[in-house]
Amino acid sequence: MEFQIDKVNNKARACTIKTAHSTIQTPVFMPVGTVGAVKALDATDLQSFINPSIILGNTYHLYLRPGDNTIAKMGKLHNFTKFPKSFLTDSGGFQAFSLSDNVKIDEGGITFKSHIDGSRHYFTPTKVIDIQNNLGSDIMMILDDLIALPAKQERIKASIERTTRWAEESITYHRANQAKGVGTEQNIFAIIQGGTDKAFREKSATELCALDYDGFAIGGLSVGEANQDMYDTVEWTTQFMPEDKPRYLMGVGTPEDLVENVARGVDMFDCVMPTRNARNGTLFTSFGKFNIRSARFKEDELPIDPDCGCMVCQTYSRSYLCHLYRAKELTYFRLGTIHNLYYYLDLMKQMREAILDERFEEFRVEFYRKRKS
């Protein structure tokens, strides 16, 4: 991985990341393709209408189905999915949180009970790297111990201590693999935990950032805490993260969350929000969000957002999309998803341009003004 900082405006950063498969300009939002596909879209849709430089897949889900060995035999993720640019794969730590009724955590790893067939599987720090080696992702996330908030101090302390132990085991194993010629084009990120407790976040960040990782993520947020608590935690944590490596905030979030956390020095984001909300009828625009199923759009000739350059806004009316959604026509899911992802990625481009022009704060003020007007 090559990483360079192109411009810093206050704390907001415009950077360039080069992997074996793409050049990624930050701030960047990564569409979520959990099982190797962004829901309702294929690789042609992604490249023709959205053009992301990186998307996210999930180690746990791909391991269960179709299986990482199958994906390896099919030419790894890039050939299997035909998406030629970068992949980041999450390690399964979030699934231990979201599927907590089917999960048991011990000092060695995480035991999952498959949500598909009930079979049991044990993920260790080294096993998730082996799986991701088979997947061939450009950025691998290590196994971490993610907890819901609020949480007791004892549980947060155990989480960061376990996450650090697993991180030490993971980086040693990955670098040894690379010395043997395995995963030589793959990069690896550690995940900072600690809830919203400043002392725990400082401890986790300091311990992890002392290790030989290619980048660092802030995990364990947007899991039940108030938005301001999330913003304050990010602002506190980034000061302990190296300036010369990527900073990734996992699982966040709304357009407002993206703007606020770019302002606090974050480079990379992912979230299911634009795709999931599209399928539920909620569309994001420069003036806020609305639900297309509303009867007020039945004879509305306007596009979703008159200021949007996406294929959907350039072609179709709110009236037509309202009709498709109410008719439960599958075409709606594709069009709504294209629009929402285009909006998210265009928002990141606008922020990058504002940082490069040293006018990020003016952009931020205008972003909120449009939402209030």
KEDOKOL-477187 format. One record per residue (C-alpha): residue in three letters; z, y, x. Coordinates in pm, 1 decimal. Example, Ala and Ser with C-alpha at 12.3 -4.5 7.8 and 13.67 -1.06 7.14 Angstrom:
<nodes>
(node 'ALA' (780.0 -450.0 1230.0))
(node 'SER' (714.0 -106.0 1367.0))
</nodes>
This chain:
<nodes>
(node 'MET' (0.0 0.0 0.0))
(node 'GLU' (-79.9 351.9 111.3))
(node 'PHE' (128.6 635.3 -32.6))
(node 'GLN' (94.4 1008.5 11.2))
(node 'ILE' (242.0 1312.9 -156.4))
(node 'ASP' (-33.2 1555.9 -254.8))
(node 'LYS' (187.8 1834.6 -392.3))
(node 'VAL' (544.3 1901.5 -503.6))
(node 'ASN' (611.8 2170.5 -763.3))
(node 'ASN' (987.4 2219.3 -795.3))
(node 'LYS' (1080.5 1848.2 -828.1))
(node 'ALA' (759.5 1735.1 -999.9))
(node 'ARG' (533.8 1530.2 -769.5))
(node 'ALA' (160.1 1461.3 -756.5))
(node 'CYS' (101.3 1158.9 -533.2))
(node 'THR' (-168.9 904.3 -445.8))
(node 'ILE' (-102.7 529.9 -422.4))
(node 'LYS' (-367.9 296.3 -283.6))
(node 'THR' (-346.1 -78.4 -346.1))
(node 'ALA' (-597.0 -353.0 -274.1))
(node 'HIS' (-758.7 -296.5 -615.4))
(node 'SER' (-740.2 73.7 -702.4))
(node 'THR' (-642.2 427.5 -614.5))
(node 'ILE' (-362.6 546.4 -842.9))
(node 'GLN' (-301.4 916.4 -888.2))
(node 'THR' (41.7 1011.9 -1012.4))
(node 'PRO' (211.4 1095.5 -1236.4))
(node 'VAL' (79.0 773.2 -1390.1))
(node 'PHE' (140.0 590.7 -1716.2))
(node 'MET' (74.8 215.7 -1710.8))
(node 'PRO' (-46.1 59.8 -2038.2))
(node 'VAL' (148.5 -256.0 -2119.2))
(node 'GLY' (-51.1 -579.0 -2120.3))
(node 'THR' (240.6 -820.5 -2151.8))
(node 'VAL' (43.0 -1146.1 -2165.7))
(node 'GLY' (-257.5 -1023.2 -1969.3))
(node 'ALA' (-409.8 -809.3 -2244.7))
(node 'VAL' (-328.5 -466.5 -2384.4))
(node 'LYS' (-287.0 -548.7 -2753.1))
(node 'ALA' (-606.4 -492.4 -2959.7))
(node 'LEU' (-815.7 -412.1 -2647.9))
(node 'ASP' (-1008.8 -597.9 -2381.0))
(node 'ALA' (-1098.2 -502.2 -2024.5))
(node 'THR' (-1422.7 -336.6 -2137.7))
(node 'ASP' (-1236.1 -113.0 -2384.9))
(node 'LEU' (-986.6 -18.7 -2115.2))
(node 'GLN' (-1250.9 77.4 -1862.8))
(node 'SER' (-1492.2 242.5 -2108.3))
(node 'PHE' (-1255.1 452.2 -2317.1))
(node 'ILE' (-921.5 485.8 -2133.1))
(node 'ASN' (-984.6 409.2 -1764.8))
(node 'PRO' (-633.4 325.6 -1641.6))
(node 'SER' (-595.3 267.6 -1269.5))
(node 'ILE' (-309.3 21.6 -1325.4))
(node 'ILE' (-171.0 -184.2 -1614.1))
(node 'LEU' (143.4 -391.4 -1654.8))
(node 'GLY' (182.7 -765.3 -1714.1))
(node 'ASN' (500.0 -968.7 -1760.0))
(node 'THR' (605.1 -1254.5 -1536.6))
(node 'TYR' (821.8 -1430.9 -1796.2))
(node 'HIS' (555.0 -1433.2 -2067.8))
(node 'LEU' (267.2 -1526.9 -1835.9))
(node 'TYR' (476.4 -1803.0 -1676.3))
(node 'LEU' (538.4 -1959.4 -2019.4))
(node 'ARG' (183.3 -1912.7 -2145.0))
(node 'PRO' (-74.3 -1988.1 -2011.0))
(node 'GLY' (131.6 -2061.2 -1696.7))
(node 'ASP' (112.4 -1899.1 -1355.4))
(node 'ASN' (-52.0 -2209.0 -1201.8))
(node 'THR' (-330.3 -2185.5 -1460.1))
(node 'ILE' (-381.2 -1816.4 -1382.1))
(node 'ALA' (-388.5 -1892.3 -1008.1))
(node 'LYS' (-657.6 -2158.0 -1063.6))
(node 'MET' (-860.7 -1909.5 -1270.9))
(node 'GLY' (-872.3 -1655.9 -987.6))
(node 'LYS' (-540.1 -1479.7 -1053.3))
(node 'LEU' (-492.1 -1194.7 -1299.9))
(node 'HIS' (-789.1 -982.6 -1194.7))
(node 'ASN' (-1046.3 -1256.3 -1243.8))
(node 'PHE' (-867.7 -1418.4 -1538.1))
(node 'THR' (-851.4 -1096.0 -1743.1))
(node 'LYS' (-1157.3 -923.4 -1591.6))
(node 'PHE' (-952.5 -606.1 -1545.2))
(node 'PRO' (-1051.2 -516.7 -1186.9))
(node 'LYS' (-793.0 -251.9 -1103.2))
(node 'SER' (-423.5 -280.9 -1021.9))
(node 'PHE' (-160.0 -489.1 -1198.6))
(node 'LEU' (214.8 -441.0 -1186.8))
(node 'THR' (418.7 -739.2 -1305.9))
(node 'ASP' (773.5 -710.9 -1436.3))
(node 'SER' (998.2 -992.8 -1318.8))
(node 'GLY' (1173.0 -1106.0 -1636.8))
(node 'GLY' (1492.3 -903.3 -1604.7))
(node 'PHE' (1408.0 -710.3 -1920.7))
(node 'GLN' (1356.4 -1036.5 -2111.8))
(node 'ALA' (1708.1 -1143.7 -2011.0))
(node 'PHE' (1820.3 -827.4 -2190.3))
(node 'SER' (1586.2 -837.8 -2491.3))
(node 'LEU' (1619.1 -1215.0 -2549.8))
(node 'SER' (1992.4 -1221.1 -2477.0))
(node 'ASP' (2068.6 -1486.9 -2739.5))
(node 'ASN' (1850.7 -1731.1 -2543.5))
(node 'VAL' (1967.1 -1634.8 -2192.6))
(node 'LYS' (2247.9 -1725.4 -1953.3))
(node 'ILE' (2302.3 -1532.7 -1628.2))
(node 'ASP' (2485.4 -1671.4 -1325.2))
(node 'GLU' (2507.8 -1568.3 -961.0))
(node 'GLY' (2194.7 -1763.4 -868.6))
(node 'GLY' (1960.5 -1643.7 -1142.6))
(node 'ILE' (1880.5 -1643.7 -1512.6))
(node 'THR' (1839.5 -1943.2 -1744.5))
(node 'PHE' (1591.5 -1871.6 -2023.7))
(node 'LYS' (1544.8 -2068.6 -2341.9))
(node 'SER' (1175.2 -2028.4 -2422.6))
(node 'HIS' (1105.3 -1828.4 -2737.4))
(node 'ILE' (792.3 -2045.0 -2779.5))
(node 'ASP' (923.3 -2402.4 -2776.1))
(node 'GLY' (1293.0 -2387.9 -2686.9))
(node 'SER' (1245.8 -2538.4 -2338.7))
(node 'ARG' (1479.9 -2419.7 -2063.6))
(node 'HIS' (1368.2 -2243.9 -1745.1))
(node 'TYR' (1565.8 -2109.9 -1449.7))
(node 'PHE' (1446.8 -1789.8 -1281.2))
(node 'THR' (1582.0 -1716.1 -934.1))
(node 'PRO' (1495.2 -1420.4 -708.1))
(node 'THR' (1259.7 -1642.2 -506.9))
(node 'LYS' (1103.9 -1820.5 -804.1))
(node 'VAL' (989.9 -1495.7 -968.2))
(node 'ILE' (817.0 -1401.1 -640.8))
(node 'ASP' (646.0 -1740.8 -630.2))
(node 'ILE' (523.7 -1685.5 -987.3))
(node 'GLN' (398.0 -1336.4 -906.3))
(node 'ASN' (222.9 -1466.6 -594.8))
(node 'ASN' (30.6 -1696.9 -829.6))
(node 'LEU' (-41.3 -1406.2 -1064.6))
(node 'GLY' (-173.9 -1195.0 -776.7))
(node 'SER' (-32.0 -866.4 -901.7))
(node 'ASP' (-58.7 -560.6 -678.2))
(node 'ILE' (303.7 -459.1 -739.6))
(node 'MET' (575.8 -718.4 -796.5))
(node 'MET' (913.6 -632.8 -945.1))
(node 'ILE' (1217.1 -828.3 -828.7))
(node 'LEU' (1466.7 -1006.5 -1051.3))
(node 'ASP' (1745.1 -773.5 -1161.8))
(node 'ASP' (2047.2 -785.1 -1392.9))
(node 'LEU' (1977.6 -542.3 -1677.7))
(node 'ILE' (2248.9 -464.2 -1932.0))
(node 'ALA' (2262.0 -278.0 -2262.8))
(node 'LEU' (2446.1 52.1 -2295.0))
(node 'PRO' (2721.5 136.8 -2354.9))
(node 'ALA' (2881.1 -127.4 -2133.8))
(node 'LYS' (3223.3 -184.1 -1976.2))
(node 'GLN' (3273.8 -70.5 -1617.1))
(node 'GLU' (3336.5 -427.6 -1504.7))
(node 'ARG' (3000.2 -540.8 -1643.7))
(node 'ILE' (2811.1 -250.2 -1482.3))
(node 'LYS' (2981.8 -322.4 -1147.7))
(node 'ALA' (2885.4 -690.5 -1168.9))
(node 'SER' (2527.8 -591.1 -1259.5))
(node 'ILE' (2469.4 -370.1 -955.6))
(node 'GLU' (2638.8 -612.0 -715.9))
(node 'ARG' (2428.1 -901.3 -843.8))
(node 'THR' (2111.3 -689.6 -838.9))
(node 'THR' (2174.8 -593.9 -474.1))
(node 'ARG' (2235.8 -956.0 -371.1))
(node 'TRP' (1916.3 -1064.5 -544.5))
(node 'ALA' (1727.1 -773.9 -384.6))
(node 'GLU' (1840.1 -879.0 -35.9))
(node 'GLU' (1730.8 -1236.6 -105.2))
(node 'SER' (1399.1 -1121.5 -254.6))
(node 'ILE' (1286.8 -894.8 28.3))
(node 'THR' (1377.8 -1149.7 295.9))
(node 'TYR' (1178.5 -1416.4 112.5))
(node 'HIS' (877.5 -1190.4 46.2))
(node 'ARG' (849.6 -1068.8 407.1))
(node 'ALA' (879.0 -1428.1 532.3))
(node 'ASN' (600.1 -1528.1 291.5))
(node 'GLN' (380.5 -1247.0 418.0))
(node 'ALA' (434.4 -1363.5 776.2))
(node 'LYS' (289.1 -1697.8 660.6))
(node 'GLY' (-10.0 -1525.8 496.6))
(node 'VAL' (121.1 -1538.6 138.0))
(node 'GLY' (120.3 -1221.0 -71.6))
(node 'THR' (-16.6 -1007.5 209.8))
(node 'GLU' (-188.3 -768.0 -33.3))
(node 'GLN' (106.5 -759.4 -273.2))
(node 'ASN' (371.8 -489.4 -277.1))
(node 'ILE' (729.3 -525.1 -394.5))
(node 'PHE' (965.6 -281.0 -570.6))
(node 'ALA' (1343.6 -300.6 -611.8))
(node 'ILE' (1517.6 -188.7 -932.5))
(node 'ILE' (1815.1 49.3 -928.4))
(node 'GLN' (2082.4 -21.9 -1191.0))
(node 'GLY' (2418.2 136.5 -1276.9))
(node 'GLY' (2408.8 248.0 -1639.8))
(node 'THR' (2477.4 619.2 -1680.6))
(node 'ASP' (2767.5 613.3 -1434.4))
(node 'LYS' (2692.0 844.4 -1141.2))
(node 'ALA' (2902.0 655.5 -887.9))
(node 'PHE' (2742.3 323.4 -977.5))
(node 'ARG' (2391.3 471.9 -968.1))
(node 'GLU' (2457.6 623.5 -626.4))
(node 'LYS' (2593.3 291.7 -497.2))
(node 'SER' (2298.8 91.2 -632.6))
(node 'ALA' (2037.7 339.4 -510.5))
(node 'THR' (2191.8 374.0 -164.6))
(node 'GLU' (2217.6 -2.6 -112.4))
(node 'LEU' (1868.9 -83.3 -238.5))
(node 'CYS' (1687.8 206.4 -72.9))
(node 'ALA' (1822.2 91.6 263.0))
(node 'LEU' (1610.7 -225.4 224.1))
(node 'ASP' (1246.5 -265.3 327.4))
(node 'TYR' (1083.4 -221.8 -14.3))
(node 'ASP' (744.8 -61.7 -83.9))
(node 'GLY' (878.9 139.5 -376.7))
(node 'PHE' (1179.5 176.7 -603.5))
(node 'ALA' (1230.0 169.8 -978.7))
(node 'ILE' (1502.0 314.6 -1196.6))
(node 'GLY' (1591.0 44.5 -1447.6))
(node 'GLY' (1853.9 6.0 -1716.2))
(node 'LEU' (1768.8 321.7 -1912.3))
(node 'SER' (1626.5 371.6 -2260.9))
(node 'VAL' (1850.9 81.5 -2364.4))
(node 'GLY' (2078.5 259.9 -2612.0))
(node 'GLU' (2193.2 577.5 -2435.1))
(node 'ALA' (2122.7 932.2 -2557.9))
(node 'ASN' (1807.9 1099.6 -2424.2))
(node 'GLN' (1999.9 1366.7 -2236.0))
(node 'ASP' (2211.9 1098.5 -2069.3))
(node 'MET' (1889.2 932.7 -1954.0))
(node 'TYR' (1752.9 1261.0 -1816.2))
(node 'ASP' (2080.3 1339.7 -1638.1))
(node 'THR' (2093.3 990.1 -1486.0))
(node 'VAL' (1735.6 1013.7 -1358.3))
(node 'GLU' (1799.7 1357.4 -1207.0))
(node 'TRP' (2111.8 1228.2 -1036.1))
(node 'THR' (1948.9 906.9 -908.5))
(node 'THR' (1626.1 1045.2 -760.6))
(node 'GLN' (1818.0 1237.4 -492.0))
(node 'PHE' (1915.3 901.9 -336.1))
(node 'MET' (1558.6 764.6 -342.7))
(node 'PRO' (1320.7 808.9 -46.1))
(node 'GLU' (1065.6 1086.0 -81.2))
(node 'ASP' (792.9 886.0 94.0))
(node 'LYS' (779.3 594.6 -152.8))
(node 'PRO' (684.4 568.3 -522.5))
(node 'ARG' (947.3 623.8 -790.7))
(node 'TYR' (907.2 425.1 -1112.4))
(node 'LEU' (1107.8 475.1 -1434.7))
(node 'MET' (1086.3 152.3 -1632.0))
(node 'GLY' (1029.9 130.3 -2007.6))
(node 'VAL' (1010.4 503.9 -2080.5))
(node 'GLY' (896.2 643.2 -2323.7))
(node 'THR' (796.9 925.6 -2559.8))
(node 'PRO' (563.7 1207.7 -2446.7))
(node 'GLU' (872.1 1427.5 -2419.6))
(node 'ASP' (1040.0 1165.3 -2198.6))
(node 'LEU' (738.2 1160.7 -1967.9))
(node 'VAL' (733.8 1538.4 -1927.3))
(node 'GLU' (1109.5 1560.9 -1868.9))
(node 'ASN' (1118.6 1282.2 -1613.2))
(node 'VAL' (812.1 1403.5 -1423.6))
(node 'ALA' (1005.2 1729.4 -1398.0))
(node 'ARG' (1285.1 1526.9 -1236.9))
(node 'GLY' (1064.0 1369.2 -970.7))
(node 'VAL' (942.8 1040.7 -1124.8))
(node 'ASP' (591.4 914.3 -1041.2))
(node 'MET' (531.0 602.6 -1254.7))
(node 'PHE' (601.5 501.9 -1614.3))
(node 'ASP' (534.3 223.6 -1862.7))
(node 'CYS' (623.1 172.1 -2226.3))
(node 'VAL' (498.4 -19.9 -2531.8))
(node 'MET' (538.5 293.9 -2743.1))
(node 'PRO' (173.5 413.1 -2758.4))
(node 'THR' (36.2 67.3 -2841.2))
(node 'ARG' (315.5 -46.5 -3074.3))
(node 'ASN' (320.0 284.1 -3259.8))
(node 'ALA' (-58.1 273.1 -3302.3))
(node 'ARG' (-29.9 -64.0 -3476.0))
(node 'ASN' (237.1 81.1 -3706.0))
(node 'GLY' (12.6 376.7 -3798.3))
(node 'THR' (181.5 640.3 -3579.9))
(node 'LEU' (-58.1 849.2 -3371.8))
(node 'PHE' (35.7 1088.9 -3090.2))
(node 'THR' (-123.4 1431.3 -3058.4))
(node 'SER' (-85.8 1753.8 -2863.9))
(node 'PHE' (103.6 1898.6 -3163.6))
(node 'GLY' (334.7 1601.5 -3220.2))
(node 'LYS' (294.6 1268.9 -3399.1))
(node 'PHE' (211.1 1164.6 -3753.8))
(node 'ASN' (151.6 846.5 -3952.0))
(node 'ILE' (-208.5 791.8 -4059.0))
(node 'ARG' (-114.0 589.9 -4368.5))
(node 'SER' (0.5 908.1 -4546.4))
(node 'ALA' (-196.5 990.0 -4862.5))
(node 'ARG' (-253.2 1344.0 -4734.9))
(node 'PHE' (-514.0 1205.9 -4492.5))
(node 'LYS' (-719.5 1029.2 -4761.1))
(node 'GLU' (-986.7 1303.1 -4766.2))
(node 'ASP' (-911.6 1474.5 -4433.8))
(node 'GLU' (-1234.1 1533.5 -4239.2))
(node 'LEU' (-1059.0 1634.9 -3915.6))
(node 'PRO' (-1022.4 1403.9 -3616.2))
(node 'ILE' (-675.8 1279.2 -3524.2))
(node 'ASP' (-639.8 1567.6 -3276.8))
(node 'PRO' (-909.4 1837.1 -3257.3))
(node 'ASP' (-811.0 1899.2 -2893.6))
(node 'CYS' (-848.2 1533.3 -2790.4))
(node 'GLY' (-1152.2 1406.7 -2597.1))
(node 'CYS' (-1114.0 1037.4 -2676.8))
(node 'MET' (-1393.4 832.1 -2831.4))
(node 'VAL' (-1201.9 800.2 -3157.9))
(node 'CYS' (-1146.3 1173.8 -3203.8))
(node 'GLN' (-1506.0 1244.8 -3107.0))
(node 'THR' (-1638.2 999.1 -3366.9))
(node 'TYR' (-1408.2 928.4 -3662.9))
(node 'SER' (-1214.8 1125.5 -3923.3))
(node 'ARG' (-853.2 1092.7 -4027.6))
(node 'SER' (-989.9 990.7 -4366.9))
(node 'TYR' (-1170.2 689.1 -4222.4))
(node 'LEU' (-871.5 581.9 -4012.2))
(node 'CYS' (-640.1 620.5 -4312.1))
(node 'HIS' (-875.9 395.7 -4510.0))
(node 'LEU' (-889.1 133.1 -4232.4))
(node 'TYR' (-512.4 123.9 -4198.5))
(node 'ARG' (-450.2 96.8 -4572.9))
(node 'ALA' (-717.9 -173.2 -4601.0))
(node 'LYS' (-545.8 -367.0 -4319.5))
(node 'GLU' (-876.7 -368.3 -4133.8))
(node 'LEU' (-839.3 -499.2 -3776.7))
(node 'THR' (-1073.0 -226.6 -3648.7))
(node 'TYR' (-793.2 24.7 -3707.0))
(node 'PHE' (-568.4 -138.9 -3445.9))
(node 'ARG' (-835.4 -102.5 -3178.4))
(node 'LEU' (-916.8 260.1 -3264.0))
(node 'GLY' (-553.5 367.3 -3300.1))
(node 'THR' (-463.0 202.4 -2969.5))
(node 'ILE' (-754.8 363.3 -2785.6))
(node 'HIS' (-650.3 705.8 -2910.1))
(node 'ASN' (-279.4 671.7 -2827.9))
(node 'LEU' (-341.1 538.5 -2478.3))
(node 'TYR' (-604.2 804.2 -2409.6))
(node 'TYR' (-352.1 1068.1 -2520.1))
(node 'TYR' (-83.0 929.6 -2288.5))
(node 'LEU' (-310.6 904.3 -1986.1))
(node 'ASP' (-460.5 1247.0 -2049.9))
(node 'LEU' (-108.3 1390.9 -2069.0))
(node 'MET' (-42.5 1250.6 -1721.2))
(node 'LYS' (-367.2 1404.0 -1591.3))
(node 'GLN' (-269.4 1742.1 -1732.8))
(node 'MET' (68.4 1721.5 -1562.6))
(node 'ARG' (-93.0 1626.5 -1230.9))
(node 'GLU' (-329.5 1923.7 -1251.6))
(node 'ALA' (-39.4 2155.3 -1333.7))
(node 'ILE' (158.8 2026.8 -1033.3))
(node 'LEU' (-139.1 2070.1 -800.1))
(node 'ASP' (-185.7 2425.4 -932.7))
(node 'GLU' (189.5 2495.8 -896.5))
(node 'ARG' (227.0 2575.2 -1267.0))
(node 'PHE' (416.7 2270.8 -1393.1))
(node 'GLU' (690.3 2476.0 -1557.0))
(node 'GLU' (430.0 2678.9 -1746.6))
(node 'PHE' (272.3 2352.4 -1861.5))
(node 'ARG' (611.6 2226.3 -1977.3))
(node 'VAL' (676.2 2540.6 -2183.0))
(node 'GLU' (328.9 2519.7 -2341.2))
(node 'PHE' (376.4 2148.2 -2416.0))
(node 'TYR' (681.7 2226.3 -2630.6))
(node 'ARG' (528.9 2540.2 -2782.3))
(node 'LYS' (239.7 2337.7 -2929.2))
(node 'ARG' (488.9 2098.3 -3084.8))
(node 'LYS' (679.9 2378.5 -3253.2))
(node 'SER' (380.7 2576.5 -3374.8))
</nodes>
